[in-house]
Amino acid sequence: MKIKMLICILCLAGGFINKVEAQKEPYLKYPHAEISNDEVSLTVFLPDNKKGFYRGTHFDWSGLVAKLNYKKQAYFEGNNTKQKSKTITNIFGPLEASMSGGLGFKDADSDGKFIRLGVGVLQKGKASVYEANNSSYKILDHGTWNIEKGQDWISFTHSLSSDFGYAYSYTKTIRLNKQSFIIAHELENTGTKALNSGLEIAYLLEKTPLKIIYPFKLQIENSASEHLKIGGNEIQITEPFPESELSLDLKGFETISPNNKVTFENSKSGAGVTVSSNQSLSRSLVEVNTNAISTKQFINISVPVNDKKTWTTNYFLYNTNAVQKKVKYEITKVDIEPEVFTIMKDKWNDEFKHVTYPEQVLDRVVEVHPGESIQSAMDAVSTAGGGVVVLKKGIHYLEDTLIPRSKITLVGERQAETIIMQGPNMMVSGINVEPEQQVTDFIIKDVIIQGTRQGKANGIRMSGKNGSRHNRILFQNITVRDWSAQGVHLKRTDNIIMDHCDFQYNGSGGGLYHNVYFLYNKYILQSDCDMSNPIMGKGNKYTSCEFVLAQRCKIRDANGNGIQADHEEAGYIFLHKFDISGCGRVALWFPCEDYYDKYNYTENPKYAPQNIILNRCNVVDNTWGAMWRSVNNSYVINCSFDNKNVDMGLLNCDVTMEQSTFLKGNETYKSVNDWPGDVKLLW
C-alpha cells in the first residue's frame, strides 16, 4: 500500500537579518553543534529525546538551525529563552516535516501507529484528521540517530523500522560552501511498503521591508491585501502586517520546470537569500500574519521498496548592499587552471588552439523595461556601431524570436530577477539567427532564458555557413531551461565561450534534442557549466567540433547519454574535472559511424573524435562509463570511474591510461561483433 505524504517547503520569517553581529543566546544551552568555513557559520540543534530543543511530533528533529551568519551578518538568531519542547516558538532555520499525517496515518485506528519522517513511530489517538499543532501524539519509538561531523559539515542519519511494513534509513547532510549551504537528503526504503514521503523546509522571515521573488509570473487566486504589493514575479511587504491573517494560493509555476526557486531580500538590512530545490512543485502558498511571513512550496517524493531517493535544497546567501548598483557590462575572462596548459603542452605540444574573446562596445547603453521591445533596442544599438542593451529586472515575455546582432552585449540587471520568457502563444525559438546574417561579437550575460516546453523551440540557436560563420559568441552567467528542442544549438559558429551557465531540462520534444548541441564548430571554451537533466536527449553533443576545452562542468541524471562526440574533424577535446553521473546509457559516447550513412557501421577513424584528454574527471554511477570506437592518440589521466556495467569499453582504440582508477573494470574489443549487444550502435 502506498500512503501519500506531501512535501512542503516552508519559508517562515522571524528575526530575518536585523543585526550585524548575533549575540550569544541562552537557548544554546540545548545540545547543539557548530560548523563553519571562512564566510559562513552555522549552529544546529541536535536530536535528543530528553534534552533537545525540539521534542515535538510535527517537524524532523535533525538540522534545526539555531544561528546562521554570513560574513558576520546574522541571518537567524533567538530573541527569547522560552521554548516549549513540543512546539516551535523560537527557531529560525530550515524546518522539515512530512505532510498529510505521515506513513500509515490514514489507515491507523485510534490505537494504531503511524510514522513521521525524522521523528519516530507515533500513536494516532482520537484525531481523524492530522493536526500539525497537536502535541498529544505519543511517540512510541524514537528510532536511532547517528551523527557525524566535520569542520564545515554535519550529517544526521535516522534509522527506523516498524511492525506495519514501513522502515527507512534517512540521512540529512548540511554542508557549507563559499557563499551558501546545502541540505542534501537520502531516503532509503528498507521496509516492505513503498514510501511516498515529503519535506517541509521552514525559513524564518519577519522583518520588513521584505521582498519575495519567484522565477515565474505570479497569479494570485485569493484577493490580495492592501499591505502587500504584488507585481510580475514579486511580492513586497513594506510594513508590519495588521492583526489578521492572509493566505495566498499562487499559480503560474505550472508552466515552468524546475519551478522551485524563491528569493528573499530585506532592503533595510541588505540581507538576501535564494532557496532552491532540485524537485518540482505541486503547490505554492504565501501566508502572512502579524508575527510571521511564510512561503510554502509543496513537492512529492516517492521511494519504492529496496530503492532510495535523493534530493537537495540550496541556500545562496548575499548582501544586497554589496551587489553592484551599476550593472556590470564587462565580461569576465575565464580562469583556466594551470594544470590544463601543462598537460596540453606535454601531450599536444602547441597544437591546441584556444578561443578568441569577443570585442565589446561599452560607451553606448540602452535600457529595456519589461513590455518594451528588446529587438528594437538591439537593432538600434547595433546600427549605431554596437553597445550594451540592459534588460531591467522582471519578466520580458517574447511574442516572437529575438534575432542577435553584432557587437551587442545583452545583459540582465539582476540574473535571478531578469527573465526572458517564452510567451504563451510562442512556438518558435527564443533567440535565433540564420546563416544569411553573419553575427560577430555577440554576448549574453546575467539573464534567465526560460521556456515552457511548447512547440519545437530552441532556447538559443545560431546557424552560420562556411565563408561567413558566426564568430566570437559568449554566454556568461545565464540559465537556459525548459525549451522543447535544444537548450542551445550552435552550428558553423566559431570561438564560443560558455561560463558559469545552467543548461538543464531541455529537449522535451524528442531524443534528438539536447541541453547543448554543437555542430561544425571550432574553438569552444566551457567552464563551470551544468548540463544535467536533459529530458530526452543528451547533456552535451559535439559533432564535428575541434579544439574544445571544458573544465569544471557537470552532467547528471541523463535518461540517455551524457556526452556524445563524433564525426569528421572532431578532435582535440580536453575535459578537465568534468563530473558525469546518473546517465541511463553511456556517460561518454564516442562512435565512429558516418554521419550521413549512420545506419551502416563504418569503423573509420575519421568519423570518430581523435586526440581526447580526460583529466581529473569523475565518471560514476552511469550504466556504462565510456564506450569509444576508433578513438586514437588519447589519454585518460587522474580520472575516477565506477559504473554499473563497464567503465571503459574500447573498440580498436589507442587510449593511454595514467594514474586513473576503474573500479568496475574496462573491456577491449577487437571486432564490432564483440561489442555488447545492449549498447546500440546508433545511440
N, C-alpha and C positions, 0 to 999 in steps of 0.2 A: 504494500500500500504506500502511496506517495502522499505525504502531508505537505501542503504548500506553505512556505514561510516567506514573507515578503521582506526584502531588504530596504531599509530606509537610510539614506544618507542625510543626517540631520545636522544642520549648522545653526546652533543657538548663539546667543551673544551675551556675554556678561564680562565686564572688565576687558573689552577688546582694545587693548593697547592704549592706555591713557597715562602711562608713566614711562620715563626713560629707564629707570632702574627699578627692578622689582625688589620690594623689601622682603626680609626674611619672614615667612608666615608661620604662626604657631601650628597650623594644621599639618605641617610637615613632620609632626611627631608621629604620624602614621607610617607604617612600613613603606619605604619608597626607595628608588634608585635614581642615580643621575648619570646621564650620558652627555658628551659634548665633543665639539671639534673647534676649529679656530673661530667660527662665526655663529654657530647655533649651539644652544644648551637646552636640555630638556630634562625635567624631573617627572617621573611617573610613579604612581602608587602601585604597590604590589598586591596581588591577590592574597588574602589572609582571612579565614573564616572566623577568627577570634578578635583580631586587632585591626583588620583592614579598614581603610577609609570608607569603602562602599561594600556592603554585605547584603544588598537587596537582590531582587529576583528578575528585574527587567533587563538591566544592562550587563554586557560582558564585563567580567571583573578585571580583565587584563588591559594594559595600555592606557589607563586613565591618566591624563596629563595634568599634573599639578602646576607646573610652571614651564613656560616656553619663552626663551629670549633669543632674539636675532640681533647681532651687533649691539648688545647691551640694551636693546629695547624690549620691554616686556609685552608679550602677546597675551599671556594668561597669568593671572595671579589672584590669590584669595583675598577676600575683603572682610571675612569674619571667621571666627573659630568654631562656630556651631555647625555641627554636621550630624544629621540623623543617618545612622549607618544603612538603613533600608531604603532611603530615598536620596536623590541627588539634589542638594541645595547649594553646594559651594564647589563646583567643579567646572573647569573651563576648557578642557581639551576634547579630542576626538572620543566620543562615546559610541559604542557599537552594541547592537542588540538585534536578535531575531524578532520578526514581526508576526502578527496573526497568531499569537499564543505560543507556538513552538511545536516541536515534533511530538505528535500524538495528542495534542490538546483537544482537538475536536472529537476524537474517538474515546477519550477517557471519561468515565463516570465520576461522581463526586469523590470517590475514594481512589480513583485512578491516578496514573502517573503521566507526566509529560516532561519534555526536556527543553531547557533554554540554553542556547549556544553560549558557552563560556561561563555558565552559571552552575548547572547540575540537573539532577533529576528532581522534579517538584511534584507535590500533590495538588491536584486540581481544586478540590474543595467545592463549594456550592455554586460558584460563579459559572454560568453557562457561556458567557462571553468574556474573552480575555480582557483584563483591565490593566493597563501599563502601570498605573499608580497604586495598584492593590498590593499592599505589603503583607497580606495574610497568607500568601502561598508558602507552604512549608518546603524547605529544601531537605529532601530525603537522602541524597547522595551528592556530595560536592565534586566527585571525581578526583583526579590527581593533577597537580600543577608541577611543571618542570620549567625552571627559569635559567637562562644562560645570558651572559652579559659580556660585552667588550667595551672599549673606551667610547665608541660612537654608535653602539647598537645594543639592543636588548631583545630577547626572544622569549615568548611565553608559549608553552605547549600544554593544552588542556586535554586529558585523555578521559573518556567516559564510556561506560557500557551500561546496558540495561537488560531487563528480562522481558522487554516487549519489542525487541527487534532492532532498536536504534543503538548505534555505537559509533564513535568517531575519535580521531586524533586531530586536534585543531591547533595550528601553530600561527601565531601572530608575531611578526618581527618588525620592530621600529628601527630604522636606520637613518642616520643623519648624513646629508650631503652638504655641499659647499653653501648652498643658499636655500636648502629645503630639507624636509624629511619625508620619508615614505613609510607607509604601513603596508607590509606585504602579508597576505593571508594564504594559508594552505589548509584545506579541509579534506581529510581522508576518511572515506566511509569504510569502517571496519565491522559494520553490522550486517543484518540480513534484510533491511528495508532501505529503499532509496531515500536520500536526503535532498529535500528541496528547502534550502535554508537561506538566511539573509543576514544583513548587516546594517546597523544604524550608527552613523558616524555623526557625533554632535560637535558643532563648532560654535563657541560662545561669542556673541556679538551683542553688545549692549549700548555702547556709547555712540551718540550721534555727533555730527552728521555722518551718515553711513550710506555707501553706495554698493548695491549688489548688481553684478554684471554677469549676464548669461551669453553663451555663444549662439543664441537663436533669438529671433524676434518674438517678444512676449505677446501672448494672447491671454487676457485675463477673463475667466468665466464669471468670477464674482465681481460685485461692484466695489471699486477701489475707494479708499478713504481720502479725504482732503489732506490728510497728514502724510500721504505718500505721493510721490511724483513718479509716474511710470511712463516711459517713452522708449521706443525701439527695443533694445535689449537690456535696459537698465531700470532698476528700482532705486529711488533715492528717498531716504528718510532724514529729514533735516532738523527735526526737533523731537523731544521725548513724546512718546505716544500717550494719549489720554487714558483714563480709567475704562478701557474697553478692549476687546479682542477682535482681531480680524484674521481671517484665513483666506488666502488666495490660491485657487487651483490654477496652475499655469499650464498653458498649452503653447504649442509651437515647436517643441523639441522633437515631435514625431517624425519630422522630415529630415532630421539630422542624426547621423550616427558616426562616431560616438557623440553623445549629447550631454555628457556628464561632467562638464566643467563649470565652475562658478567662482567668481572673483569678488572679494570684499575689500573695500577701501574706506578708511577713515581719514578724511581730508584734514581734520584738525590735528590728529597725532601724526599723520603721514604714513601710517602702517597699512600694508596691503598684503593679502594672501590669496593665492589661486589654488583651489581644491579641485582635483580631477581624479577620476577613477577609470579603469580600463573596462568597465561594464556599462551597458546602455541602460537608459532609464525606462521605466514603465509609468512613472507618475512624478510630478514635481509640484511642491507646495511651498508657500511662504506663510508663516504665522507670526503675528505681531501682537504684543500686549505691552502693558506699562513696564514690565520687567525685562522682557527678552525679545529678540528678533531671531527667528529660526527659519532656515530653508530646509526642506525635506525632499530628498531625491530618492526614489524607490527603484530598486533593481531586483532581479530574480537570480538565484543560484541553484543549480541542480547537480547533485553528485550521485551517480549510480553506485550500486553495490560493488565493492572491490575496486573503486576508482577514486580519484582525487581531483580537486578543483583549486585553482589558484586565482587570486585577484589582488589588485594593488590600488592603494589610494596615495596620491602625491600631494604634498603641501609645499608650494613655492612661496617663499617669503621675500618681501621687498619693502622699501620705503618710498612712498610716492613723492616725497620732497626731494629724494635723491635722483629720481628719474629726470632726465634732461627736459627742461621746459621747452627747449627748442628741438625740433625733430632732427635727428642725426641723418643727414643726407648721404654723407660719405660712406662708401663701402669699407669694410674691414678685411684686410688681406688674410688669407688662411695661413695659420702657422703649421707648416709641415714638420713632422718630427724628424730630428737629425738622423735617426737610425734609418729612415727611408732612403735618404740620399746616400748613406754609406753602403747599404745593400745594393741599391741601383748601380752605384759605381763599380761595386765588386762583381756583380753578375752581368751587367749590361754595358759597362764602360760609360760612354756618353751617348748611347743610342736612344735613350728615352727623351722625349720632347715634352716639356711642360706647357701648361696653358698660358695664354696671354690675357691679361685682365682688360676689361672694358675701360674706355675713357669716359669720364663724367664731365658734364657741363653743370656747374653748380651756381652760376650767377643769375639764373632765371628760374623763379619759383612760382607755381600756381597752385592754389588750394582748391580742393573739390569737396563739398559737403554732401552727405547722403541725399540723394534725389537729384543732384546735378550730374551733368554728363562727363564721365571720365574720358570718353573718346574725344570729345571736343577739346578738352584740355590737352590731351596728348598730341592731337593733331596741330593745335596752335603752337605749342611749345616746340615741337619737332620742326615745324616750318620756320620758326624764328631762329633755328640753329641749335636747338636742344636745351635741356634743362630738367627741372625737378617738378613732378606732379605729386602733391601731398594729398592723400586721402584722409580727410578728417574722420575721427573715430565715429563708429556707428556702422550700420548695415547698408551697404551700397548694392541694391538689387539690380541685376542685369536683365534687361529685356532682349538684348542681342549680344553677339560676340564682340569682345574688345579686340581690336587689331593693334598689335605692338607697333611702335615707331622707333626709328633710330635716334640715338643719343638722348634717350628718355630714362630717367630714374623714377620709377613708380614706387612711392614709399608710403606706408601707413603711419598715422600719427602715433598710435599705440598698437603693437602687434596683437595683443589679446583682445582689443576692442575695435579693431578695424577689419571689417569682414566684407569681402566681395562675394555676394550670394547669387547662386543660380536662381533666376526668377521662376515663379510658379508655372508660367507658360512657356518657359525656355527649354528647348530640346537640343540645342546646339552647344558647341564648346564655349567655355567661359572666355578663354584667351586663345586666339588662333591667327596665324599668318601663313599665307600660301607662298609658293616659290616666286611668283611674279614681283613681289615687293620685297627686295632684299632688306633685311634689318640687321643693323650692327649696333653694338654698344647699348644694349637694352638690359635694364636692371629692374628686378622686383625685390623689394625687401620689406620686412616687418608688416606683413598682412596675412590674413586667413582667406583662402580661396575655397569656398565651401559649396559643394554640390548637393543635390537632392536625390541622386540615383535615378533621375528621369532621362528618358531618351537614350541615345548613344552618344554621349557628350564627353569630351576630354576636358580636364581642368585647364591645362596649358598644352597647346600644340603649335609647333613651329616646323614647317616643312620647306626646306630650301631645294636648290637644284645645283648640279655641278656647274661651275663657272660663276655662280652668284649665290654662294652658300651663306646662310645667316651666320653671323660671326660675333664673338665676344658677348656672350649672354651670361648673366649672373643672377642666381636666386639666393637670397640670404635671409635667414630667419623667417621663412614663410611656411605656412601649412596649406597643403592641398589634399582635401579629403572628400570622400563620398561622391566621386564622379563615376558615372556608369561605364565609361570607356577608360582610356588611360588617365591616370592622375597627371602625368607629364609625358608627352611624346615629342621627341626632338629628332628630326630627320634631316640629313645633309646640313648639319649645323655644327660649327667648329668653335673651339675654345669656350667650353661650358663649365661653369662653376656653380656648385650647389653646396651651400654652407649652412649648417645648423637648420636644416629643413625637416619637415614632417610630412611624409607622403604615405598615408595609410587609408585603408578601407575603400580603395578604388577598384574598378573593374567588375562591378556587379552585373554588367551587361553580357559577360561571356568569358570563356577561358583564354581568349586571345588578347584580353585587356589586362594591363598590369599597373602597378603603382607607378613605376618609371620604365619607359621604353626608349632606348637609344637605338637609332638605325642609321648606318652610314655616317658616323660622326668621328671626328678626330679631336684629341686634346680635351680630356674630361678630368675635372677635379671634383670629387665628392668628399666632404668632411663633416663628421658628426651629424649624419642624416639617419632618420628612422623610416624604413620602408616595409614595416611589418604589416601583417593582417591584410594582404591582398584578398579581395573577396573570392575571385575565381581564377585569376591568372597568377603571375609571378610577382615577387617583390621588386626585382630589377632585371631587365633584359638588355644585354649588349649584343647587337647584331651588326657585324662588320664595323666594329669600333676599335680604334687604335689609340694607344697612349692614354691609358686610363689609370688614375690613381684614386683609390677610395680608402680613406682612413677613418677609423673610429665610427664606423657605421654599423647598423644592425638590421636584420630581418628576422622576425619571429612569427610563428604561427601562420605560415602559409599553408593553404589546403593542398597546393601542388608543390612546385619547385620554388626555391628561394631565389637563386641567381641562374640565369642562362647566358652563356657567351658562345657565339658561333659565327660561322660563315667567313667569306673571303675578307682578307685584310684585318681580321680580328687578331689582335695581339698587343704585346707589351701592356699587360694588365697587372697592376700591383694592388693587392688587397692587404691592407695593414690594420690589424686589430679590428677585423670585421667579425661580428658576432652573429651567427646564424643558428637558430634553434627552432624546434617545433614544426618543421616542414613535413607535410604529409607524404611528399615524394622525395625529391633529391634536393639537398641544400645547394650544391654546386654542380650544375648540369652543363657539361661542355661536349656537345655532339659534333659529328663531322659530316652530316648529310649536306648535299647540295640544296641550297635554299629554294631553288627553282624546280628541283626534282626530288622533293623531300620524301616521296613515297617509295623511292628506290634507294637502298642502302649503298653508299658510295665509298666510304672509308678512304677519303682523300684528305691529307693534312691541310690542304689549302682551304678546306671548309671548316676546319676546327681552329679554335684560338691557339696561338703559339706565344711562347715567351711569357709565361704566367709566373708570378711570385705571390705566394701566400705567406705572410709574416705575422706571427703572433695572433693568428685567427683562432676563434673558438667555434668549433662546428660540432654541436652536441644535440642529442635528443631529436634527431631527424630520422625518418625511416631509412634513408640512405644518405651518407655524408657527401662524397664527391664521386660522380660517375663520369669518367672522361674517356674520349676516344680520339686517338691520333693527336694528342697534345704533346708537344715536344719542347725541349730546351726550357724546362720549367722547374720550379723549386717550391718545396713546402718547408718553411723554416719556423722553428719555435712555436708550432701550432699544436692545438689540442683537439683530438677527435674522439667522440664517444657516441655512437649512433646505434640504432636498433638492429639493422641488418649488416651493412658493410660501411666501414669508414671511408675507404677509397677503393673504387673499382676502376681499374686501368686497362683499356684495350689498346695494345700497340702504342704505348705512350713512353716518352722519355722524361721522367719526373724524378728529381733528386730530393730525398727526404733528409732534413738536417735538424737534429735536436727536437723532434716532434714526437708526440705520443698518440697511439692509435689503440684505444682500449678494446674496441670491438674487433679490429683487425682489417687488413686490406686484402684485395683479390686482384690478381693479374690474369688477364685473358689474352690468349694468343689468336683467337678467332672469334668472329661475331657469333658463331654457333655456340660459343661458351658463355656468351652474355646471358645474365639471368633473365628468365622469361617474364618475370613480374616487373621488370624495368622496361617499359615500352621504348621502342626505337624512336618514336615520333614525339616524345614529350618535349 
